[in-house]
Each structure stands twice: as structure tokens, then as C-alpha cells.
Amino acid sequence: MTIFNLSMECFPVAKVGGLADVVGALPKYLNKLTDVEACVVMPWYNKPYVREHKFETVFEGTIYEADQVLQVTVLKQLESTLGFNLFLIKIPGLLDRDNPYGYWDESQQFLAFQHSVLHWLTSAGIRPDIFHCHDYHTGLVPFMIENCPEFGFLKGVRTIGTIHNGEYQGQMSWEMAEFFPWFPVESAGLLDWDGLINPLASMIKCCHAFNAVSGGYLNELFQNFRGLESLVQHEHQKAFGIINGIDTEVWDPATDPYLPYHYDVENALSGKRDNKVKLCHDYRLNPDLPLFSFIGRFAGEKGADLLPDIVVQSIQETFGGLNIIILGSGAGDIEQQLAGLAEQFSNFAVDLGYKEYLSHEIYAASDFLLMPSRVEPCGLNQMYAMRYGTVPIARYTGGLRDTVEDVSTGGSGLNFGSAEATSAVHAIHRALHLYHQRDRMEQLVTANMQHDFSWERSTQSYLDLYNS
């Protein structure tokens, strides 16, 4: 069975969020199974990984979009470093940029990527068994292979769509239709939702099956899907919930190359202490205080707008009895507020931006991880935290509901219900009470490290879906 994963992100090539981690792990674990050959196809980016590895050109061609002639080059990585074949699509001026997102013409950028992939495979006579389309950026592929005559060779190939984050749907005006490969006008309804071209809606309509990245998130989509509730209800027979896993070879405190000090379950407390002392020294924090952290994008769905109030309330209410460190970037006003608070409070530190090595160090050093998410389709941070012996403090929503049960009922973390700073701070007070129960805290750290969030289980669920 040949499976082509189509995505705008893939770790370690280009990463913005959890999508990259999933796409960088799922095909790797699929390829460990018998009779499965999974690969990843993504845009070319001006990234260190691309510059530092060798690629060969496997295809060159031309596509036409509106009045533009686009030169397409497909490159394949020569070294087998990822556990799967990696293909990059390069188009001068469109798919040769520094980052995956944030460009004024990204609708055309995503369209050109999908068009190029299908043009390459059609021209080269490559017909996979499965197209696995990740999020709306690749959501038009199921429509194109069934409705664009140019890709008749691929008609009938099975398509799976994964909804990593339904908050983003890629809506575009119908003026963009001129950039599509030709399709008959009677097929237009498969693209339309509320008078716009909606790639995510089209993916749900046209794919053979789709899944959300947790059962809890799938259930939420039936009730709150930014206008697509009726569609997912209508297509419920092909909807599945599959929780993500984490790559336990990458995320392993016993071998993690990013960590100053390695540790496992046997020496977890001393190992975490050593990492905590190092991190606190680097950021001028007191290593004798409990360390709370947040890692992620400064976006409303992550509850990042609550962070300034959480920092102020928790420090003031505990009279400075804790440390907080935040790693992330995003909304400028949140960045400015947090930077100001770092100058005001000696036991609060913020690092603006995203540094992969630092995220690993923070997971290892922290006692607790804050996740005040309004929307969390799956969440990987809580799994990374537990793998490193850090206790998650998570709002009870989406995938967090599926993976973090409250300690009051024998679970692995602390839950809170409202997306409000006061609710999160109440959970922080509970965490401090837990922290000072040393025996209980030690048991929780070691138990969390032994949770099985590996990809083996999730991979089998995907394989069952492919086979169905």
C-alpha cells in the first residue's frame, strides 16, 4: 500500500505547530509495518534542513494557472534520514519561500502546490493507493482528482482528510476559480460553502473518509465547527476520531540531544532538578520554587490572551511563590504585555519566538505545563510534558479531555473548565498544593513518564482506516 501524505509542514523540515510533528512521525511509523510505503510531499522552503541535505530532481514540468505559466520542479531527498521518502515541490516566486504561512497570495500558493503534485504524478504515471490530505491547505485534492479531467489518471484513488484544526478553513472568493485546473461548472457546488470556495468543506464533501485528531474534538465539531456543523453532521458516516501520538524516539529524556542532563524513570527527580537548575540559571529564576511553563503560539485558540492576567494573578496571589516561563510568539499585543511583565516580575521570564531546543529544555525542567486552550483538537504539548515527567494543567476541551484526567480521580494532571484567567489560576493553586506533597508528586512524575502516547497505537488506527 502506497500512501502519499500531503502537507504544508513536516518536522524537521519546516515546523509551525503540531501539524509538522504529526506529518513527520506518522509515515515513519507506518513504514515500520509490513507492506506499507508512506512518503511526504510538501513545498520547498528556504530552511536550514533543505540547505543542509542533498536532493535530486525527479521531475520538471509546467502548469498553467489563470494567465500564469508556472515552472514546477520536484526534488527528492537522497539520504534516508527521516524514515520515509521526502519530496519537495518548488515553483520560483511561489513555492520557494522562507515560511509556510503569512503571505498575501497564500491561497494561490496552496492551490499551486496541490495542482503541481497532481500534475507530477499524472505525468510520471505514479498512482498511489491513498492520498492523505492534512488540513485545508491540501483539502482540494479530493475534488481535483475526481472533477478535473487533467487528472483522469488518478481518478478513483482513495483520499483521507485529517482535520488538525478546523478553525482555519481557507475560504477564498470565487474569483480564485480561474487559478484551478479546468473543471465542469456542474461540479462547483462541491467547492462552495456560503458563497465562497471553502477547501476544508470541499475536503469533507469529496474525500472517502476524514478524521479529527481526537475523539473529543470530533464530537465538538458536530456542535461547533465555524459554520460547518451541518456538513459534518451530514457526512457523519465517514467521520472518525484518531488521537495523535508522539515520536518517542525524538521525545525521550534519556537520549534527547537538546537536554543538558539526561534522565529516565529511575532518576527522574534528580534529572529534572538538574535541568531545572540550568534553565533557571539561564533565565535568572529561583530553582527552589516550582516552575510553571507555557509553550505555544500566542493565539486566541490557545488561550494566550489569558497569559498576562494568569502571570499577574498567580504571582501576586502566591506572593511570588512560583516561577513562570513562557516560550512562544504570535499576537503583537500579547508579546508586548508579556515582555513588560518580565521586566516587572523577577520570577517571570519570556522568550519570544520559537526555538526547538528550548522547548525540550523547558519540558524537562518544568514542574507544571499550562494549557489554557479555548480550542485544542488534540494537543501534543501535554503528551510531551508527561513524557518528560511534567504535570499538565489543561482546560477540559478537545484532545485535552481525552488525554489529561484530573488527579482527583486518579489522573495525570489538573483540569479546569472555563477559558478564564481566574479558572486557570485556581488550578495553579491546586498544583502548588500538590507540589508540596512530595511523595504524591514523585509518584505522579514517574507515572506520567510511563504513559503510552507512542505512535504505534495511533498508526494502527490509521492503517485500519486506510484498509477500510
LINURRA-V276145 format. One record per backbone hydrogen bond with DSSP energy under -1.0 kcal/mol. CO is the residue of the C=O (numbers start at 1). NH is the residue of the N-H. E is the energy in kcal/mol with one decimal. If there is no record, write none. Layout:
{{CO:NH:E} {CO:NH:E}}
This chain:
{{1:37:-3.0} {2:129:-1.4} {2:130:-1.9} {3:39:-2.4} {4:132:-2.8} {5:41:-3.0} {6:134:-2.0} {10:13:-1.3} {10:14:-2.2} {14:10:-2.1} {17:20:-1.1} {18:22:-2.2} {19:23:-2.5} {20:11:-2.3} {20:24:-1.9} {22:25:-1.1} {22:26:-3.0} {25:29:-2.2} {26:30:-2.4} {27:31:-2.2} {30:33:-2.0} {37:3:-2.4} {39:5:-2.5} {40:87:-2.7} {41:7:-2.0} {42:89:-2.1} {45:47:-2.1} {47:51:-2.1} {48:52:-2.3} {54:78:-2.8} {56:76:-2.7} {59:74:-2.7} {61:72:-2.9} {63:70:-3.0} {65:68:-2.6} {68:65:-2.1} {70:63:-2.3} {72:61:-2.4} {73:90:-3.0} {74:58:-2.9} {74:59:-1.2} {75:88:-2.8} {76:56:-2.6} {79:81:-1.1} {85:40:-2.4} {86:77:-2.2} {87:42:-2.2} {88:75:-2.6} {89:44:-2.5} {90:73:-2.3} {91:94:-2.3} {91:95:-2.5} {97:46:-2.8} {103:106:-1.5} {105:109:-2.1} {106:110:-2.8} {107:111:-2.1} {108:112:-3.1} {109:113:-1.7} {110:114:-2.1} {111:115:-2.8} {112:116:-2.5} {113:117:-2.3} {114:118:-2.0} {115:119:-2.3} {116:120:-2.7} {117:121:-2.4} {118:122:-2.2} {119:123:-2.7} {120:124:-2.6} {121:126:-2.5} {129:158:-1.1} {130:4:-2.6} {131:160:-2.8} {132:6:-2.7} {133:162:-2.7} {135:138:-1.6} {136:139:-1.7} {138:141:-1.2} {140:144:-2.7} {141:145:-2.4} {143:147:-1.9} {144:148:-2.2} {148:151:-2.4} {149:152:-1.9} {151:154:-1.7} {154:157:-2.3} {158:131:-2.5} {159:208:-1.7} {159:209:-1.2} {160:133:-3.2} {161:211:-2.4} {162:135:-2.7} {163:213:-1.0} {165:168:-1.2} {169:200:-1.5} {172:197:-2.6} {173:176:-1.8} {174:177:-1.5} {175:178:-1.1} {176:179:-2.1} {177:180:-1.5} {178:66:-1.4} {184:187:-2.1} {185:188:-1.7} {187:190:-1.9} {188:191:-2.1} {188:192:-1.2} {191:198:-2.7} {193:196:-1.1} {196:193:-2.4} {197:172:-2.3} {198:202:-2.6} {199:203:-2.2} {200:204:-2.0} {201:205:-2.2} {202:206:-2.6} {203:207:-2.5} {209:161:-2.0} {210:240:-1.6} {211:163:-3.1} {212:242:-2.5} {213:244:-1.1} {214:218:-2.0} {215:219:-2.1} {216:220:-1.6} {217:221:-2.0} {218:222:-1.1} {220:223:-1.3} {220:224:-2.7} {225:228:-1.5} {228:232:-2.4} {229:233:-2.1} {230:234:-2.0} {231:235:-2.1} {233:236:-1.1} {235:238:-2.0} {236:239:-1.7} {238:210:-2.8} {240:212:-2.3} {246:248:-1.2} {247:251:-2.9} {250:252:-1.2} {252:255:-1.8} {252:256:-2.3} {253:263:-1.5} {256:259:-1.4} {267:271:-2.5} {268:272:-3.0} {269:273:-2.1} {270:274:-2.3} {271:275:-2.0} {272:276:-2.6} {273:277:-2.6} {274:278:-1.9} {275:279:-2.5} {276:280:-2.9} {277:281:-2.1} {278:282:-2.0} {279:283:-1.7} {280:285:-2.9} {286:289:-1.6} {290:323:-3.0} {291:367:-2.4} {291:368:-2.0} {292:325:-2.3} {293:370:-3.8} {294:327:-2.7} {297:299:-1.7} {298:331:-2.2} {299:304:-1.9} {300:303:-1.7} {301:374:-1.9} {301:375:-2.5} {303:306:-1.6} {304:307:-1.3} {306:310:-2.4} {307:311:-2.9} {308:312:-2.4} {309:313:-2.8} {310:314:-2.3} {311:315:-2.0} {312:316:-2.5} {313:317:-2.9} {314:318:-1.3} {315:320:-2.8} {323:292:-2.7} {324:349:-2.4} {325:294:-1.6} {326:351:-2.7} {327:296:-2.2} {328:353:-2.1} {329:298:-2.9} {331:335:-2.1} {332:336:-2.3} {333:337:-2.2} {334:338:-2.6} {335:339:-2.4} {336:340:-2.1} {337:341:-2.1} {338:342:-1.9} {340:344:-1.2} {341:345:-2.8} {345:348:-1.1} {347:324:-1.8} {349:326:-1.9} {351:328:-1.9} {355:359:-2.0} {356:360:-1.6} {357:361:-1.9} {358:362:-2.5} {359:363:-2.3} {360:364:-2.0} {361:365:-1.9} {362:366:-2.3} {367:391:-2.3} {368:293:-1.6} {369:393:-3.3} {371:395:-2.3} {376:399:-2.7} {380:384:-2.7} {381:385:-2.8} {382:386:-2.1} {383:387:-2.3} {384:388:-1.4} {385:390:-3.3} {386:389:-1.7} {391:369:-2.2} {392:414:-2.4} {393:371:-2.6} {394:416:-1.3} {395:397:-1.7} {397:400:-1.6} {397:401:-1.0} {399:403:-1.2} {400:404:-2.3} {405:413:-2.2} {406:409:-1.7} {406:411:-2.4} {407:410:-1.8} {413:407:-2.2} {414:394:-2.4} {416:396:-2.4} {418:420:-2.1} {420:424:-1.9} {421:425:-2.8} {422:426:-2.0} {423:427:-1.6} {424:428:-1.8} {425:429:-2.2} {426:430:-1.9} {427:431:-2.2} {428:432:-2.4} {429:433:-1.9} {430:434:-2.1} {431:435:-2.9} {432:436:-1.5} {434:437:-1.8} {436:438:-1.1} {437:441:-2.7} {438:442:-2.6} {439:443:-2.2} {440:444:-2.1} {441:445:-2.5} {442:446:-2.1} {443:447:-2.2} {444:448:-2.6} {445:449:-1.7} {448:451:-1.5} {451:453:-1.0} {453:246:-2.3} {455:459:-3.5} {456:460:-1.7} {457:461:-1.4} {458:462:-2.1} {459:463:-2.6} {460:464:-2.4} {461:465:-1.8} {462:466:-2.8} {463:467:-2.7} {464:468:-1.5}}
